[in-house]
Amino acid sequence: MSTPNSAPVSSNGESKELSELLKNHFSTIEYLSERFKDELKNHLATENFQADEGEKTILLDLSNEIAEAKNKEDLTEAVHSKLKTFFKINGLTIILPNNDQQTYQIYMFPQEIRKMFRNTVTNEKNSFDYSELKPLLDKLTTIDAHVEVFYDTSEYIDRDPGTNYFKHWFEKGWEKFAVVSLKMGEESLGYILLHFEKLSMGNLRSNLLKGISSQFSVALSNINKMDEALRRKNEMELLLSINTGIASLRNIEELAKFIKDRFKKLLGCSHTMIAVCNEDGLTFNAFLLDEDAREKAQPVYLDLKNSSHIVNDTVLSKTMQTEIPLIFDLEELSKQKNPPLYIKINKDLKQQVLLTIRLAKGDEVVGFWLIYFKNKDTITAEKLKFIQSLSHQLCISVANILANQEIKSREDEKSRLLKFSNAIAPLRDKELLSDMLKIQLCELFNISDFVIYLLSVDRLKFLPFLYDHDSDFSRDPEFIKGLDTWTDLPDNFRALIYAIDSPSLSELRCERIHQSQNKTSERDSNVSRYGMLINLGIDGNAVISFAHPDFKQLKSKEELLKSICSQISVALSNIMANEKVNRQLIEIDRYKKQLEEETVYLKEEIEVNQNYAEIIGESAAMQKTFRLVAQVASSDSTVLILGETGTGKELIARAIHNNSPRKNKLMVKVNCAALPANLIESELFGHEKGSFTGATERRIGKFELANNGTLFLDEIGEMPLELQVKLLRALQEREIERVGGRGTIKVDVRIIAATNRELEKEVDEGRFRSDLYYRLNIFPIYLSALRERKEDIPMLATHFINRYSKKTGRQIDTIGNKAMQDMIQYRWPGNIRELEHLIERSILLSSGNTLKQIHLPSGRPGNISAVSTSEILLKTIDENECEHILRILKYCNGRKSGPGGAADILGVPPSTLNSKIKRLGIKKEHLV
Ligand SMILES: Nc1ncnc2c1ncn2[C@@H]1O[C@H](COP(=O)(O)OP(=O)(O)OP(=O)(O)O)[C@@H](O)[C@H]1O
């Protein structure tokens, strides 16, 4: 027959074997029953004792009754009735050893006696120490029992303080007792105590007593066997049901419920705990804690669960060495210095005994089962055996659950990694990646903030690359300043970086890089910084630094963190590659735009050069101008060209540029009057993408475009005051800042400015900054109005007739006298531009080879010049200009643009005319 140890029920696959086993048990019980009667008879027949016929009859009679006995109670009743008849005993007690063979139990009383004592004495749980009866039992052993020896009950009263049985007997008047030893071979099965009142003491007739003892012993032995078989059967059944139940458990909660529902009552324990050894083999973690204990011992109890404990204590190290359950006295254990938490908690919970058993798969110790009892007596040898059997089932269940947990956590980890990867893979923008990393890292690791630093190849410098935009340090000016700058690593941080050769979690407790991060950590002293190296392949390395309140918790997720860092590495490499491509695209785009703009300028230049190839003028004023141009051209000096509109300021500016060392670079023109005030800054200095509404792309400004060339600021007098400051700064610093840009850009530009305004007057009236005026007025060139150098008119007229004849395909060789006279008399408020335009127009309207008529404004030649000199002297240039524009507007019926429109006649672009109308305050009503 198998024992629970030799046939542990370990899996469903073995249940067939169990059924077989149970069948065997049943047949054993039946077989034993049948054998019992035969054995008794044989025993009597083979026993070599002298008995008379009467005794034999009694014995056979008893034998029959005993044979009918199904259990110990029946047996007791049978023996009692016979002994009462033959030996006139007053009472009978049967003492049986407990399984430990160390203690005994007054196991059975006949019913009659129980009634007699009104059930004040029972046969339940009344073990007493062997030592109390030792002298008596020793004597019995030596004299082999079957004797007529009477003992005084009174002598044993004091030896039995726990149960007081002897006291009861004595008080009943049973002053003597005799002992009959029950034996099977060498095995002691127990004793029968026969109680007598002194007077009724009779002859014990030892042969008969010996026969009864033998019969009783055989019967008891068989009943014991039957009981054992039954016990094993029950145990097997229980194990089978536990096996079936436990095999289906998939998680800790189910196991906890199973233990509570199935084991606790069975074992009679208060609560249990399962501890699982960690991979290091030196520590364990509470795997399953009984909720009954949890309710009583919060929150210390949770500490037990959330932290690792050392296996090498007095209890668990012993438990580890053996497969049998061990029993510890909690009182004793708690006396040791710094007892483990699981001992302390349970001592406080008033537990008396700790029973431990290891949970092992072969030689591998998976963990421990700790069972707490309030009372030591509840633990019986059967329970110990049973617990040992259960431990195998439990170990399998725990191993299954751990394996499930492992599979689940791997699956979780995989799906987290997948989720993380899906979340960051499509991101090509640093800001978006930073925000996504913050969300993901928070969710996965509960981090407070993070920064990713790129490390230079020599690991001597670092650059903050991605960071948590919500963190305190992201607002720290020191941190912001370092964002675009490679900075030397602090010594302590460098040492740490050198120490990390592969990605692993490191504490950065003393190695914080930025002061602001220190501040964050100091404010919340529970938060420390940690770091991990990120391998970027050919791009070198980076370090992720983050704040976290719990190193242990973080450490437990180190593997996941490593995987995440690998993913981050891919994302960083993508971003860096993307940034590189973007930078190159921007650069290409910039070159493209520059080329486009340069092409436009070159085209203009070709066109303008055709116009400006020849500067006509023989007058003294023009000769003076030519000299000045020659003087200043070769230098880098700023030139200020003054003169009425159309006097040739731009022409002179180009002449200066074309004769300067910068002639192979661009001369870029900015018409300060033609641009809305809010766009001039962007026009001059450029802008970054998104710096203002409409700035959909980054654009370089005229300053950058004119780099190494000349910037011609036409109509400088129209520049708004607020921009004059910025212009002045650019001229002084020789560097500009794009609108919305972060840094400054060095430029090497020669400035030529022009205006038809009297700048000094503008300065006096506060419309022009004096400092800018002085900055510009380094080399002034004044161009006289055409009316002041009328001697140039014939040459200019001839020049323009030639140009426009060719252009229009007309063959005009000469100009009629009248037309020439008209032109000389005319005042030319629009100066040479007006002359040029009138000639072009007149050519178009003429016929024949001679230009006979010049179509002067108002159609009345010379009428404009018919004003008196005194009238002219009393007017300012602005008043004069205002009047002239008004006159032309009226002439054109208010039409400003298009051929024959006011701008066309005045020889200015419509935008210039508009700004002049605005500046001079000309309104529609003035035209009436
Ligand atoms: N001395 C000159 N010889 C030939 N053409 C001239 C001369 N001066 C001016 N022009 C012509 O007159 C026109 C106007 O000249 P320009 O644009 O240089 O004048 P401006 O003073 O800059 O005018 P505004 O102040 O309105 O900008 C141009 O077509 C230019 O070629």
The ligand as an SDF file (V2000), in Angstrom:
LIG
                    3D

 31 33  0  0  0  0  0  0  0  0999 V2000
   21.2330  111.8620  -65.8420 N   0  0  0  0  0  0  0  0  0  0  0  0
   20.3870  110.9420  -66.3430 C   0  0  0  0  0  0  0  0  0  0  0  0
   20.6700  110.4440  -67.5640 N   0  0  0  0  0  0  0  0  0  0  0  0
   19.8270  109.5410  -68.1380 C   0  0  0  0  0  0  0  0  0  0  0  0
   18.7180  109.1010  -67.5500 N   0  0  0  0  0  0  0  0  0  0  0  0
   18.4260  109.5870  -66.3340 C   0  0  0  0  0  0  0  0  0  0  0  0
   19.2420  110.4970  -65.6770 C   0  0  0  0  0  0  0  0  0  0  0  0
   18.7140  110.7780  -64.4670 N   0  0  0  0  0  0  0  0  0  0  0  0
   17.5870  110.0450  -64.4080 C   0  0  0  0  0  0  0  0  0  0  0  0
   17.4180  109.3250  -65.5060 N   0  0  0  0  0  0  0  0  0  0  0  0
   16.3080  108.4070  -65.7650 C   0  0  0  0  0  0  0  0  0  0  0  0
   15.1710  108.8930  -65.0940 O   0  0  0  0  0  0  0  0  0  0  0  0
   14.4410  107.8710  -64.5180 C   0  0  0  0  0  0  0  0  0  0  0  0
   14.3020  108.1280  -63.0390 C   0  0  0  0  0  0  0  0  0  0  0  0
   15.5320  108.0580  -62.4490 O   0  0  0  0  0  0  0  0  0  0  0  0
   15.7350  107.4870  -60.9680 P   0  0  0  0  0  0  0  0  0  0  0  0
   14.7680  106.3870  -60.7340 O   0  0  0  0  0  0  0  0  0  0  0  0
   17.1420  107.2030  -60.7450 O   0  0  0  0  0  0  0  0  0  0  0  0
   15.2730  108.7320  -60.1660 O   0  0  0  0  0  0  0  0  0  0  0  0
   15.0710  108.8620  -58.6260 P   0  0  0  0  0  0  0  0  0  0  0  0
   15.5990  110.1370  -58.1700 O   0  0  0  0  0  0  0  0  0  0  0  0
   15.6270  107.6580  -57.9680 O   0  0  0  0  0  0  0  0  0  0  0  0
   13.5040  108.8840  -58.5010 O   0  0  0  0  0  0  0  0  0  0  0  0
   12.6050  108.5900  -57.1610 P   0  0  0  0  0  0  0  0  0  0  0  0
   13.0420  109.5660  -56.1360 O   0  0  0  0  0  0  0  0  0  0  0  0
   11.2220  108.8240  -57.6320 O   0  0  0  0  0  0  0  0  0  0  0  0
   12.9210  107.2140  -56.8180 O   0  0  0  0  0  0  0  0  0  0  0  0
   15.1850  106.6350  -64.8290 C   0  0  0  0  0  0  0  0  0  0  0  0
   14.6260  105.9710  -65.9570 O   0  0  0  0  0  0  0  0  0  0  0  0
   16.5480  107.0770  -65.1850 C   0  0  0  0  0  0  0  0  0  0  0  0
   17.1520  106.2660  -66.1760 O   0  0  0  0  0  0  0  0  0  0  0  0
  1  2  1  0
  2  3  1  0
  2  7  2  0
  3  4  2  0
  4  5  1  0
  5  6  2  0
  6  7  1  0
  6 10  1  0
  7  8  1  0
  8  9  2  0
  9 10  1  0
 10 11  1  0
 11 12  1  0
 11 30  1  0
 12 13  1  0
 13 14  1  0
 13 28  1  0
 14 15  1  0
 15 16  1  0
 16 17  2  0
 16 18  1  0
 16 19  1  0
 19 20  1  0
 20 21  2  0
 20 22  1  0
 20 23  1  0
 23 24  1  0
 24 25  2  0
 24 26  1  0
 24 27  1  0
 28 29  1  0
 28 30  1  0
 30 31  1  0
M  END
$$$$
